[in-house]
Protein backbone atom coordinates (compact mmCIF):
# COMPACT_ATOMS: atom_id res chain seq x y z
CA UNK A 1 0.00 0.00 0.00
CA UNK A 2 2.88 2.36 0.79
CA UNK A 3 4.33 1.84 -2.69
CA UNK A 4 0.97 2.70 -4.25
CA UNK A 5 0.63 5.81 -2.08
CA UNK A 6 3.94 6.96 -3.65
CA UNK A 7 2.27 6.47 -7.07
CA UNK A 8 4.38 3.44 -7.93
CA UNK A 9 3.53 -0.22 -8.46
CA UNK A 10 5.51 -3.42 -9.05
CA UNK A 11 4.17 -3.83 -12.59
CA UNK A 12 6.84 -5.50 -14.71
CA UNK A 13 7.39 -3.84 -18.10
CA UNK A 14 9.63 -5.46 -20.69
CA UNK A 15 10.18 -3.06 -23.58
CA UNK A 16 10.12 -4.48 -27.08
CA UNK A 17 12.30 -3.64 -30.01
CA UNK A 18 11.15 -1.08 -32.62
CA UNK A 19 7.79 -1.98 -34.08
CA UNK A 20 7.11 -4.76 -31.59
CA UNK A 21 5.29 -5.11 -28.31
CA UNK A 22 6.01 -4.01 -24.77
CA UNK A 23 5.05 -6.82 -22.37
CA UNK A 24 3.48 -6.11 -18.97
CA UNK A 25 3.09 -8.45 -16.00
CA UNK A 26 0.75 -7.39 -13.23
CA UNK A 27 0.65 -9.30 -9.94
CA UNK A 28 -2.14 -9.10 -7.36
CA UNK A 29 0.18 -6.92 -5.22
CA UNK A 30 0.66 -4.57 -8.18
CA UNK A 31 -3.11 -4.23 -8.59
CA UNK A 32 -3.45 -3.44 -4.87
CA UNK A 33 -0.76 -0.74 -5.26
CA UNK A 34 -2.71 0.74 -8.21
CA UNK A 35 -5.84 0.87 -6.01
CA UNK A 36 -3.84 2.77 -3.36
CA UNK A 37 -2.42 5.12 -6.01
CA UNK A 38 -5.89 5.84 -7.41
CA UNK A 39 -7.21 6.62 -3.93
CA UNK A 40 -4.25 8.95 -3.36
CA UNK A 41 -4.74 10.77 -6.67
CA UNK A 42 -8.49 11.12 -6.12
CA UNK A 43 -8.00 12.28 -2.51
CA UNK A 44 -10.23 9.43 -1.35
CA UNK A 45 -9.82 7.01 1.55
CA UNK A 46 -8.34 3.62 0.74
CA UNK A 47 -11.17 1.10 0.89
CA UNK A 48 -10.49 -2.46 2.01
CA UNK A 49 -13.00 -3.91 -0.48
CA UNK A 50 -11.10 -2.45 -3.45
CA UNK A 51 -7.85 -3.91 -2.16
CA UNK A 52 -9.43 -7.34 -1.57
CA UNK A 53 -10.86 -7.33 -5.11
CA UNK A 54 -7.47 -6.35 -6.56
CA UNK A 55 -5.75 -9.22 -4.74
CA UNK A 56 -7.91 -11.83 -6.52
CA UNK A 57 -7.37 -13.31 -9.93
CA UNK A 58 -3.73 -14.31 -10.32
CA UNK A 59 -1.16 -12.69 -12.59
CA UNK A 60 -2.17 -10.75 -15.70
CA UNK A 61 0.09 -10.53 -18.74
CA UNK A 62 -0.63 -8.39 -21.77
CA UNK A 63 1.29 -6.89 -24.66
CA UNK A 64 0.94 -3.39 -26.01
CA UNK A 65 2.43 -2.43 -29.34
CA UNK A 66 2.80 0.52 -31.64
CA UNK A 67 -0.19 1.72 -33.68
CA UNK A 68 1.28 -0.13 -36.66
CA UNK A 69 1.68 -3.33 -34.63
CA UNK A 70 -1.78 -3.12 -33.09
CA UNK A 71 -3.48 -2.82 -36.46
CA UNK A 72 -1.56 -5.62 -38.20
CA UNK A 73 -0.66 -8.28 -35.59
CA UNK A 74 -2.97 -10.44 -33.51
CA UNK A 75 -1.72 -12.25 -30.42
CA UNK A 76 -3.42 -15.64 -30.29
CA UNK A 77 -1.98 -16.63 -26.91
CA UNK A 78 0.75 -15.94 -24.38
CA UNK A 79 2.65 -18.65 -22.55
CA UNK A 80 5.33 -18.53 -19.86
CA UNK A 81 8.36 -20.74 -19.38
CA UNK A 82 11.14 -20.75 -16.80
CA UNK A 83 14.60 -21.67 -18.13
CA UNK A 84 14.61 -25.45 -18.42
CA UNK A 85 11.02 -25.67 -17.17
CA UNK A 86 7.70 -26.66 -18.64
CA UNK A 87 5.53 -24.23 -20.56
CA UNK A 88 2.70 -22.69 -18.55
CA UNK A 89 -0.47 -21.75 -20.43
CA UNK A 90 -2.92 -19.06 -19.37
CA UNK A 91 -5.84 -20.19 -17.21
CA UNK A 92 -8.14 -17.55 -18.72
CA UNK A 93 -8.17 -14.81 -21.34
CA UNK A 94 -9.99 -11.49 -21.43
CA UNK A 95 -10.26 -10.40 -25.04
CA UNK A 96 -11.27 -6.82 -24.37
CA UNK A 97 -11.35 -4.67 -21.27
CA UNK A 98 -12.16 -1.00 -21.17
CA UNK A 99 -12.35 0.88 -17.89
CA UNK A 100 -14.16 4.17 -17.47
CA UNK A 101 -13.60 6.49 -14.58
CA UNK A 102 -12.77 9.99 -13.50
CA UNK A 103 -9.28 11.32 -13.92
CA UNK A 104 -7.95 13.10 -10.85
CA UNK A 105 -6.52 16.07 -12.74
CA UNK A 106 -9.80 17.26 -14.22
CA UNK A 107 -12.60 15.01 -12.97
CA UNK A 108 -14.27 14.13 -16.28
CA UNK A 109 -15.20 10.58 -17.21
CA UNK A 110 -12.97 9.07 -19.89
CA UNK A 111 -11.42 5.72 -20.82
CA UNK A 112 -8.53 4.90 -18.51
CA UNK A 113 -7.16 1.62 -19.83
CA UNK A 114 -7.78 -0.93 -22.53
CA UNK A 115 -5.84 -4.16 -23.02
CA UNK A 116 -6.19 -6.49 -25.98
CA UNK A 117 -6.05 -9.37 -24.97
CA UNK A 118 -5.15 -9.94 -21.32
CA UNK A 119 -3.96 -13.42 -20.28
CA UNK A 120 -4.51 -14.63 -16.70
CA UNK A 121 -2.08 -17.05 -15.00
CA UNK A 122 -2.83 -18.60 -11.61
CA UNK A 123 0.89 -18.69 -10.74
CA UNK A 124 4.21 -17.76 -12.28
CA UNK A 125 7.55 -19.46 -11.69
CA UNK A 126 9.90 -17.73 -9.28
CA UNK A 127 13.09 -16.33 -10.75
CA UNK A 128 13.78 -15.54 -14.40
CA UNK A 129 11.21 -16.53 -16.99
CA UNK A 130 10.38 -16.10 -20.65
CA UNK A 131 7.08 -14.65 -21.84
CA UNK A 132 6.23 -16.02 -25.28
CA UNK A 133 3.80 -14.18 -27.56
CA UNK A 134 2.19 -16.54 -30.06
CA UNK A 135 1.04 -14.88 -33.31
CA UNK A 136 0.04 -16.16 -36.75
CA UNK A 137 3.39 -14.85 -38.02
CA UNK A 138 5.44 -16.73 -35.41
CA UNK A 139 6.53 -16.18 -31.81
CA UNK A 140 8.34 -13.44 -29.92
CA UNK A 141 10.18 -14.20 -26.68
CA UNK A 142 10.76 -11.71 -23.89
CA UNK A 143 13.21 -12.55 -21.09
CA UNK A 144 12.09 -11.39 -17.63
CA UNK A 145 14.90 -11.18 -15.08
CA UNK A 146 14.69 -10.93 -11.29
CA UNK A 147 15.71 -7.27 -11.66
CA UNK A 148 12.82 -6.67 -14.07
CA UNK A 149 10.39 -8.22 -11.60
CA UNK A 150 11.56 -6.00 -8.72
CA UNK A 151 11.43 -2.69 -10.63
CA UNK A 152 8.69 -0.17 -9.80
CA UNK A 153 6.89 1.94 -12.40
CA UNK A 154 4.92 5.16 -12.01
CA UNK A 155 1.18 4.69 -12.17
CA UNK A 156 -0.15 8.22 -11.60
CA UNK A 157 -0.70 11.01 -14.08
CA UNK A 158 1.03 13.82 -12.29
C-alpha positions in Angstrom: 0.0 0.0 0.0 2.9 2.4 0.8 4.3 1.8 -2.7 1.0 2.7 -4.2 0.6 5.8 -2.1 3.9 7.0 -3.7 2.3 6.5 -7.1 4.4 3.4 -7.9 3.5 -0.2 -8.5 5.5 -3.4 -9.0 4.2 -3.8 -12.6 6.8 -5.5 -14.7 7.4 -3.8 -18.1 9.6 -5.5 -20.7 10.2 -3.1 -23.6 10.1 -4.5 -27.1 12.3 -3.6 -30.0 11.1 -1.1 -32.6 7.8 -2.0 -34.1 7.1 -4.8 -31.6 5.3 -5.1 -28.3 6.0 -4.0 -24.8 5.0 -6.8 -22.4 3.5 -6.1 -19.0 3.1 -8.5 -16.0 0.8 -7.4 -13.2 0.7 -9.3 -9.9 -2.1 -9.1 -7.4 0.2 -6.9 -5.2 0.7 -4.6 -8.2 -3.1 -4.2 -8.6 -3.4 -3.4 -4.9 -0.8 -0.7 -5.3 -2.7 0.7 -8.2 -5.8 0.9 -6.0 -3.8 2.8 -3.4 -2.4 5.1 -6.0 -5.9 5.8 -7.4 -7.2 6.6 -3.9 -4.3 8.9 -3.4 -4.7 10.8 -6.7 -8.5 11.1 -6.1 -8.0 12.3 -2.5 -10.2 9.4 -1.3 -9.8 7.0 1.6 -8.3 3.6 0.7 -11.2 1.1 0.9 -10.5 -2.5 2.0 -13.0 -3.9 -0.5 -11.1 -2.5 -3.5 -7.9 -3.9 -2.2 -9.4 -7.3 -1.6 -10.9 -7.3 -5.1 -7.5 -6.3 -6.6 -5.7 -9.2 -4.7 -7.9 -11.8 -6.5 -7.4 -13.3 -9.9 -3.7 -14.3 -10.3 -1.2 -12.7 -12.6 -2.2 -10.8 -15.7 0.1 -10.5 -18.7 -0.6 -8.4 -21.8 1.3 -6.9 -24.7 0.9 -3.4 -26.0 2.4 -2.4 -29.3 2.8 0.5 -31.6 -0.2 1.7 -33.7 1.3 -0.1 -36.7 1.7 -3.3 -34.6 -1.8 -3.1 -33.1 -3.5 -2.8 -36.5 -1.6 -5.6 -38.2 -0.7 -8.3 -35.6 -3.0 -10.4 -33.5 -1.7 -12.3 -30.4 -3.4 -15.6 -30.3 -2.0 -16.6 -26.9 0.7 -15.9 -24.4 2.6 -18.6 -22.5 5.3 -18.5 -19.9 8.4 -20.7 -19.4 11.1 -20.7 -16.8 14.6 -21.7 -18.1 14.6 -25.4 -18.4 11.0 -25.7 -17.2 7.7 -26.7 -18.6 5.5 -24.2 -20.6 2.7 -22.7 -18.6 -0.5 -21.8 -20.4 -2.9 -19.1 -19.4 -5.8 -20.2 -17.2 -8.1 -17.5 -18.7 -8.2 -14.8 -21.3 -10.0 -11.5 -21.4 -10.3 -10.4 -25.0 -11.3 -6.8 -24.4 -11.4 -4.7 -21.3 -12.2 -1.0 -21.2 -12.4 0.9 -17.9 -14.2 4.2 -17.5 -13.6 6.5 -14.6 -12.8 10.0 -13.5 -9.3 11.3 -13.9 -7.9 13.1 -10.8 -6.5 16.1 -12.7 -9.8 17.3 -14.2 -12.6 15.0 -13.0 -14.3 14.1 -16.3 -15.2 10.6 -17.2 -13.0 9.1 -19.9 -11.4 5.7 -20.8 -8.5 4.9 -18.5 -7.2 1.6 -19.8 -7.8 -0.9 -22.5 -5.8 -4.2 -23.0 -6.2 -6.5 -26.0 -6.1 -9.4 -25.0 -5.2 -9.9 -21.3 -4.0 -13.4 -20.3 -4.5 -14.6 -16.7 -2.1 -17.0 -15.0 -2.8 -18.6 -11.6 0.9 -18.7 -10.7 4.2 -17.8 -12.3 7.6 -19.5 -11.7 9.9 -17.7 -9.3 13.1 -16.3 -10.7 13.8 -15.5 -14.4 11.2 -16.5 -17.0 10.4 -16.1 -20.7 7.1 -14.7 -21.8 6.2 -16.0 -25.3 3.8 -14.2 -27.6 2.2 -16.5 -30.1 1.0 -14.9 -33.3 0.0 -16.2 -36.8 3.4 -14.8 -38.0 5.4 -16.7 -35.4 6.5 -16.2 -31.8 8.3 -13.4 -29.9 10.2 -14.2 -26.7 10.8 -11.7 -23.9 13.2 -12.6 -21.1 12.1 -11.4 -17.6 14.9 -11.2 -15.1 14.7 -10.9 -11.3 15.7 -7.3 -11.7 12.8 -6.7 -14.1 10.4 -8.2 -11.6 11.6 -6.0 -8.7 11.4 -2.7 -10.6 8.7 -0.2 -9.8 6.9 1.9 -12.4 4.9 5.2 -12.0 1.2 4.7 -12.2 -0.2 8.2 -11.6 -0.7 11.0 -14.1 1.0 13.8 -12.3 
